Amino acid sequence: MLLYLLLLAQICATAKLSQRANYALKGTVWIPPCQLVRELRKTAEAVNTKLTSHMIASDTLDLLIAKITLYSEKQPLTKEATTLRAVSAAAAVEKQAASSYTKQNLKAALDATAYTSELSGAITAAVDTLYHAAGTTNYCLGDKAGTGDGKAQVAATQCQAPGIVQHEGNGIIDSTIVNANGFPKITGATTTAGRGTASQCGFFETKTGVTANPGILIGGNARAQLAFGLIKATTATNPIGDSLTNIKQGEHSTDTTFFQRVHTAAQTAINLRIATATKIDEATIKRLATSNAAMEALKKILSARESKKPKDFDGQTETLKTTWFGDDGAKAWQAWEKAKDDKVINPTTAAEDDTTIESITNVGDIYGLLAHYAELRNSKFLQTVSPGKRCKESEESSNNKNKDNCGKNSIRKDCTGETGCEFDETKTPKCFPKPEEKTEKTEKKDRENGKTTSTNTTGSNSFVINKAPIFLAFLVL
């Protein structure tokens, strides 16, 4: 009887010990990875914020360049236009730098988002699996102390499928969770450090002979793992996990593990820089005006104007700076203040002088106005070159010089008042120089060149009759 009782006690003790082997995962193993997820999800917003800042800067500078070009088209000969053209050249250099930065870092930004999302998904999927691998009164996710249920921490750490807000975050990654060396909160667990409350979870109960014993593993050295090894199950029934506190590779080394690639991607997102705040304001104009690019552009402008080479102005840098840009760019800002208030056609209503350059915010509208003012300038130039105008030698008489003014008159009274001008309502321009009367010397020269023309003058109207076409017409008749 006594032997029976001893045997029964041994069997019960063995069963109890077996039951106590089913340990939950201690919170110190799974909560830090969940905290990491919260930070890694900020990667997309981080890279978006930083690269977008460069695109905004580029667009702003593009608008400034367009506005300066418009002013220069309207007021090309002013000192302000010269100063601002140099500022515009500096803006173009800065715009190119902003665009290049975005292009150069776009792939890195996409890689950062991809890698961090991959690890975030793996961790949340692992936690979700353990969250549901329990009965009504049992659990697999223990608390930090390892003495209770840790399910409530799943929601607290947002270690779940993300919503829009959680996915975007604020873009600022916590340096206590992601630093230059690795992920300092993920210290890992070895031996029994990952054990939570016993008799709660069968997930980490492993066996070598699953054909006869309950368990999830075959083989003495095999391991089951979740989240790429952050959570593991061993044959010793001890939940363990990797440490990621110091995984950064050496300066010239390349990443060899998935966690190293994730860390590098996250660091890339952190290290991307935000563009200098760029608005069309005093700070931006002065910054551009005091740049080397603006000075180099000014030298090129002046060299073209004075038929010199840009390097001829190298010894005058300080003088040029004072004359054109002023101390700290003050004169450049004054030039812009005048330019921005210049009246232009309203791009919406087409009303003349109805708006200012400053008020136009659409680059497309500005380039439309540029086309208009360029055509207007060309039209005015062509109007000054009338069909009867000829190049004059230096000994032109004052009478011939007056003929240059013919095209400026549009009514008969003003036109005929100018010496050497003739008016014709049907022609464009209506007022034009009279055809020159031929002298005997000119007639002789024309005949030598095969030209047989003579000039007949009748009353106040002068006209030229070409004899050759008339003679040919007579032969045809």
Long-range contacts (C-beta under 8 A, 24 or more apart in sequence): 19-198, 19-199, 20-198, 20-199, 21-198, 21-199, 21-205, 21-237, 22-198, 22-199, 22-200, 22-201, 22-202, 22-204, 22-205, 22-237, 23-194, 23-195, 23-196, 23-197, 23-198, 23-200, 23-201, 23-204, 23-237, 23-238, 23-239, 24-139, 24-140, 24-141, 24-142, 24-146, 24-149, 24-150, 24-195, 24-196, 24-197, 24-198, 24-200, 24-201, 25-130, 25-140, 25-141, 25-142, 25-194, 25-196, 25-201, 25-203, 25-204, 25-231, 25-239, 26-142, 26-144, 26-146, 26-189, 26-193, 26-194, 26-195, 26-196, 26-239, 27-141, 27-142, 27-143, 27-144, 27-145, 27-146, 27-150, 27-153, 27-196, 28-144, 28-146, 28-187, 28-189, 28-193, 28-194, 29-188, 29-189, 29-193, 29-194, 29-230, 29-231, 29-239, 29-240, 29-241, 30-126, 30-127, 30-130, 30-141, 30-150, 30-230, 30-231, 30-241, 31-144, 31-150, 31-153, 31-157, 32-183, 32-185, 32-186, 32-187, 33-123, 33-127, 33-159, 33-186, 33-227, 33-230, 33-231, 33-241, 34-123, 34-124, 34-127, 34-153, 34-154, 34-157, 34-158, 34-159, 35-157, 35-177, 35-185, 36-119, 36-123, 36-177, 36-178, 36-183, 36-185, 36-186, 37-119, 37-120, 37-123, 37-124, 37-157, 37-158, 37-159, 38-157, 38-158, 38-159, 38-166, 38-169, 38-177, 39-173, 39-174, 39-177, 39-178, 39-266, 40-116, 40-117, 40-119, 40-120, 40-173, 40-178, 40-262, 40-266, 41-116, 41-117, 41-120, 41-162, 41-166, 41-167, 41-169, 42-168, 42-169, 42-170, 42-171, 42-172, 42-173, 43-112, 43-113, 43-116, 43-117, 43-173, 43-265, 43-266, 43-269, 44-113, 44-117, 44-167, 44-168, 45-168, 45-169, 45-170, 45-171, 46-171, 46-172, 46-173, 46-269, 46-270, 46-272, 47-109, 47-112, 47-113, 47-269, 47-272, 48-171, 49-171, 49-274, 50-269, 50-272, 50-273, 50-274, 50-275, 51-102, 51-105, 51-106, 51-109, 51-272, 53-274, 53-275, 54-98, 54-99, 54-101, 54-102, 54-275, 55-98, 55-99, 55-102, 56-275, 56-278, 57-94, 57-95, 57-98, 57-275, 57-276, 57-278, 58-95, 58-98, 58-99, 58-102, 60-278, 60-279, 60-280, 60-284, 61-91, 61-92, 61-94, 61-95, 61-98, 61-278, 62-95, 62-363, 63-280, 63-361, 63-363, 63-366, 64-88, 64-91, 64-280, 64-284, 65-91, 65-92, 65-95, 66-363, 66-366, 66-367, 66-370, 67-280, 67-339, 67-340, 67-357, 67-358, 67-360, 67-366, 68-339, 69-366, 69-370, 70-344, 70-357, 70-366, 70-369, 70-370, 70-373, 71-339, 71-342, 71-357, 73-370, 73-373, 73-374, 73-377, 74-342, 74-344, 74-373, 75-339, 75-342, 79-324, 79-335, 80-334, 80-335, 80-338, 80-339, 81-339, 82-298, 82-301, 82-324, 83-289, 83-298, 83-324, 83-325, 83-331, 83-332, 83-335, 84-332, 84-335, 84-336, 84-339, 85-297, 85-301, 86-289, 86-294, 86-295, 86-297, 86-298, 86-301, 86-324, 86-325, 87-285, 87-288, 87-289, 87-294, 87-332, 87-335, 87-336, 88-297, 89-293, 89-294, 89-296, 89-297, 90-288, 90-289, 90-291, 90-293, 90-294, 90-297, 91-288, 93-291, 93-293, 94-278, 94-288, 94-291, 94-293, 98-275, 101-275, 105-268, 105-272, 108-265, 108-268, 108-272, 109-268, 109-269, 109-272, 111-265, 111-268, 112-265, 112-266, 112-268, 112-269, 113-265, 113-269, 114-265, 115-261, 115-262, 115-265, 115-266, 116-262, 116-265, 116-266, 116-269, 118-262, 119-227, 119-228, 119-258, 119-259, 119-262, 120-162, 122-226, 122-227, 122-228, 123-159, 123-227, 123-230, 124-159, 124-160, 124-161, 124-162, 125-226, 125-227, 126-226, 126-227, 126-230, 126-231, 127-154, 127-159, 128-160, 128-161, 129-226, 130-201, 130-203, 130-226, 130-231, 133-201, 133-203, 134-200, 134-201, 138-200, 138-201, 139-197, 139-200, 139-201, 140-200, 140-201, 140-203, 140-204, 141-196, 142-196, 142-197, 142-200, 143-196, 146-195, 146-196, 146-197, 147-196, 147-197, 148-197, 150-196, 173-266, 173-269, 173-270, 178-263, 178-266, 178-267, 178-270, 180-248, 180-267, 181-245, 181-246, 181-247, 181-248, 182-244, 182-245, 182-246, 182-247, 182-248, 182-259, 182-263, 183-244, 183-245, 183-247, 183-259, 183-263, 184-245, 186-230, 186-241, 186-242, 186-243, 186-244, 186-245, 187-243, 187-245, 188-240, 188-241, 188-242, 188-243, 188-244, 189-239, 189-240, 189-241, 190-240, 191-238, 191-240, 192-238, 193-240, 194-238, 194-239, 194-240, 194-241, 195-238, 195-239, 196-239, 203-233, 204-233, 204-234, 204-237, 204-238, 204-239, 205-233, 205-237, 206-233, 206-234, 206-235, 206-236, 206-237, 207-235, 208-235, 228-258, 228-259, 282-333, 285-329, 285-332, 285-333, 285-336, 286-328, 286-329, 286-330, 286-332, 286-333, 287-329, 288-329, 288-332, 289-325, 289-326, 289-329, 289-331, 289-332, 289-333, 290-321, 290-325, 290-328, 290-329, 294-325, 294-332, 295-320, 295-321, 295-325, 298-324, 298-325, 344-369, 344-373, 345-369, 345-372, 383-407, 383-429, 384-408, 386-429, 386-432, 386-433, 387-432, 388-432, 388-433, 388-434, 388-435, 389-432, 389-433, 390-436, 403-433, 403-434, 406-431, 406-432, 406-433, 407-431, 407-432, 416-460, 422-461, 422-462, 434-462, 435-462, 435-463, 435-464, 437-462
